[in-house]
Amino acid sequence: MSDSPGSSLVELRARARAAEDLRSTRALLRRLDADTRSGAQVLARQLRRRESRMLDERRRQRRLFRLHAELFRAGDRWVAGVDEVGVGPLAGPVVAAAVILPRRVRLPGLNDSKQVPPAERERLATAIREQAVAWCVGEAAVDEIDRINIYWAALLAMRRAVEGLARAPDRVLVDARTIPGLTVPQRALVRGDGRDGSIAAASILAKVHRDGLMCRLDRRFPGYGFSQHMGYATAAHRRALARRGPSPIHRRSFAPCAPR
């Protein structure tokens, strides 16, 4: 596509839509700065707002991976982030993921899974799996939750995720706790899924895995709406539970699912 002053506004808008990174956005901005047409200047203002958002995201990403970079420089080459999802639901397993990311990754939009829309989580999960040095998902089943309680079941799922990694980590970063039974050094980070990129990546993988599992379980146990609420205690779920009674995947140790 021509860079000449005669480029049509239609062409420039098409280039703006195609400019997905900072370099291409800035290149087009330089072209627009020399274009005095009002339509070109409107497009330039829109692109400057996009450039500002991209810079904000770049700074946020640097903060997310600051600890990861510090640990790498200190000699911890394989740092695993670990997180879990599914502590609160009335049904389904608790799921954890462990992820070892390389020193450099390209994961725009990476954040705590609760802050990421579902379609974006799916995109990020694919990118994480493609770029990770190693990753693993661990579960603790409903009967384990009922037997040892949800707190210990969540830790069990996290340990299984770490122990299932194809490469042993030098260090483990965990969201707000430490995992019993691991010999590898650990570091607990409060609100770690919003502070560290590897923990955020683990939260994405765990969430995507568990949501997919609950959608499949919805087909096996219809009538509860698992694919809508993922087992959480929504009003609709409570009504279905009161009407139908607990299914085989409900947590009997949770009060609303306890045998009557």
C-alpha positions in Angstrom: 0.0 0.0 0.0 1.4 3.4 -1.0 2.8 5.8 1.5 2.4 8.7 -0.9 0.6 11.9 0.1 -2.2 10.8 -2.3 -3.2 7.8 -0.2 -6.9 7.8 0.2 -8.5 8.0 3.6 -10.1 4.6 3.0 -6.6 3.2 2.6 -5.3 5.0 5.7 -8.2 3.7 7.8 -7.5 0.2 6.5 -3.8 0.6 7.5 -5.0 1.8 10.9 -7.1 -1.3 11.5 -4.2 -3.5 10.5 -1.7 -1.7 12.8 -1.7 -4.0 15.8 1.6 -3.2 17.4 3.4 -0.1 18.6 5.9 -0.1 15.7 3.3 -0.1 12.9 1.1 2.4 14.8 3.9 4.8 15.2 4.9 4.4 11.5 1.4 5.3 10.4 1.3 8.2 12.8 4.4 9.7 11.2 2.6 9.4 7.8 -0.5 11.1 9.2 1.5 13.9 10.8 2.5 15.0 7.4 -1.1 14.8 6.1 -3.1 18.1 6.5 -6.5 16.6 5.6 -9.0 16.8 8.4 -9.9 13.2 8.0 -6.3 12.2 8.4 -5.9 14.3 11.5 -9.0 12.7 13.1 -7.4 9.3 12.4 -4.2 10.5 13.9 -5.9 11.5 17.1 -7.5 8.1 17.3 -4.2 6.4 16.8 -2.5 8.5 19.4 -5.1 7.3 21.9 -4.3 3.7 20.8 -0.6 4.4 21.2 -1.2 5.7 24.7 -3.1 2.5 25.6 -0.3 0.4 24.1 2.3 2.2 26.2 0.2 1.7 29.3 0.0 -2.0 28.5 3.7 -2.3 27.9 4.4 -0.7 31.3 1.9 -3.0 33.0 3.5 -6.0 31.3 7.0 -4.9 32.5 5.6 -4.7 36.1 4.1 -8.2 35.7 7.4 -9.7 34.7 9.7 -7.6 36.9 10.1 -10.3 39.6 10.5 -13.0 36.9 13.4 -11.0 35.4 15.0 -10.5 38.8 14.9 -14.2 39.6 16.3 -15.1 36.2 19.2 -12.7 36.7 19.8 -14.2 40.2 20.1 -17.7 38.6 16.5 -19.1 38.8 16.1 -20.0 35.2 12.9 -22.1 35.5 10.4 -20.2 37.6 6.9 -21.8 37.9 3.8 -19.7 38.6 1.0 -21.6 40.3 -2.7 -20.6 40.9 -6.0 -22.4 41.4 -9.6 -21.8 40.6 -12.8 -23.3 41.9 -12.6 -22.9 45.6 -16.0 -21.3 46.0 -18.3 -23.3 43.7 -20.9 -25.8 45.1 -20.0 -28.3 42.4 -17.1 -29.6 40.4 -13.4 -30.1 41.1 -10.9 -27.5 42.2 -8.3 -27.0 39.5 -4.8 -25.6 39.6 -2.2 -24.9 36.9 1.6 -24.5 37.0 3.4 -22.6 34.2 7.1 -22.1 33.5 7.5 -19.2 31.0 10.7 -18.4 29.1 12.6 -15.2 29.8 10.8 -13.4 26.9 7.2 -13.9 26.1 4.6 -12.0 24.0 1.3 -12.2 25.9 -0.5 -8.9 25.4 -3.6 -8.6 27.7 -2.2 -11.1 30.2 -3.8 -10.5 33.6 -5.5 -12.2 36.5 -8.1 -14.5 34.9 -11.0 -12.7 36.7 -10.0 -9.5 34.9 -10.0 -11.1 31.4 -13.2 -11.7 29.3 -13.9 -15.3 28.3 -12.9 -15.0 24.6 -9.7 -13.3 25.5 -8.9 -16.0 28.1 -9.2 -18.6 25.4 -6.8 -16.7 23.1 -4.4 -16.2 26.0 -4.5 -19.8 27.0 -3.5 -20.9 23.6 -0.7 -18.4 23.5 0.5 -19.5 26.9 0.6 -23.2 26.0 2.5 -22.4 22.8 5.1 -20.2 24.5 5.5 -22.0 27.9 8.6 -24.0 28.6 6.3 -26.3 30.5 2.8 -26.3 31.9 0.5 -28.7 33.7 -3.0 -28.7 35.1 -3.9 -30.5 38.4 -7.2 -31.3 39.9 -8.7 -32.4 43.2 -12.0 -34.2 42.7 -15.2 -33.7 44.6 -14.8 -36.7 46.8 -11.3 -35.4 47.8 -12.8 -32.0 48.6 -15.5 -33.6 50.8 -12.9 -35.8 52.5 -10.1 -33.4 53.3 -11.9 -30.0 52.9 -11.6 -27.4 50.2 -8.5 -25.6 51.6 -6.4 -28.8 51.5 -7.9 -30.0 48.3 -6.8 -26.7 46.6 -3.3 -27.2 47.9 -3.4 -30.8 46.7 -4.4 -29.7 43.2 -1.5 -27.1 43.2 1.0 -29.7 44.2 -0.2 -32.1 41.5 0.2 -29.3 38.9 3.8 -28.5 40.0 4.8 -32.2 40.2 3.3 -32.8 36.7 5.5 -30.3 35.0 7.8 -31.8 32.3 10.7 -29.6 33.6 11.4 -29.3 37.3 11.3 -25.7 38.4 14.1 -23.8 40.2 11.5 -21.9 42.2 7.7 -21.7 42.6 5.7 -18.5 42.9 2.3 -19.1 44.4 -0.7 -16.9 44.8 -0.9 -16.1 48.6 0.1 -19.4 50.1 2.8 -22.1 50.1 2.3 -25.7 48.9 3.1 -28.5 51.4 5.1 -31.4 50.2 7.3 -29.6 47.7 11.1 -29.5 48.1 11.6 -26.7 45.6 11.9 -23.1 47.0 8.6 -21.3 47.1 7.6 -17.7 47.4 4.0 -16.6 48.3 2.7 -13.4 46.7 -0.5 -11.8 48.0 -2.7 -11.1 45.0 0.0 -12.8 43.0 -2.3 -13.3 39.9 -2.3 -9.5 39.4 1.4 -9.0 40.3 3.3 -11.7 38.5 3.0 -12.8 34.9 3.7 -16.5 35.5 1.0 -16.7 38.2 -1.4 -14.8 36.0 -0.7 -17.3 33.2 -1.4 -20.2 35.6 -4.7 -18.5 36.6 -5.7 -18.3 32.9 -4.9 -22.0 32.2 -6.7 -23.2 35.3 -9.8 -21.1 34.6 -10.1 -22.1 30.9 -9.6 -25.8 31.9 -12.2 -25.7 34.6 -14.7 -23.8 32.6 -14.4 -26.3 29.7 -14.8 -29.2 32.2 -17.9 -27.7 33.7 -19.5 -27.2 30.3 -18.8 -30.9 29.6 -20.3 -31.9 33.0 -23.4 -29.8 32.1 -24.1 -32.2 29.3 -23.7 -35.2 31.7 -25.8 -33.6 34.4 -28.3 -31.3 32.7 -30.8 -29.1 34.6 -28.4 -27.3 36.9 -26.9 -24.8 34.5 -23.3 -25.7 35.1 -22.2 -24.2 31.7 -23.6 -20.8 32.8 -22.5 -20.5 36.4 -19.6 -23.0 36.4 -20.9 -24.5 39.7 -20.9 -21.2 41.7 -23.8 -20.5 44.1 -25.9 -18.3 41.9 -29.6 -17.9 42.6 -30.5 -20.1 39.6 -28.1 -22.8 40.7 -29.6 -22.8 44.2 -33.1 -23.0 42.9 -32.1 -26.0 40.7 -30.4 -27.6 43.6 -33.5 -27.2 45.8 -35.7 -28.6 43.1 -33.6 -31.5 41.9 -31.3 -32.3 44.9 -27.5 -32.6 44.6 -25.9 -34.3 41.6 -22.9 -36.7 41.8 -20.6 -33.7 41.2 -22.0 -31.5 44.0 -19.8 -31.0 47.1 -21.7 -32.6 49.9 -19.4 -30.9 52.5 -20.8 -27.5 51.4 -23.9 -26.6 53.3 -26.4 -26.1 50.4 -25.5 -29.6 49.1 -25.5 -31.4 52.4 -27.7 -34.5 52.6 -31.1 -33.7 54.1 
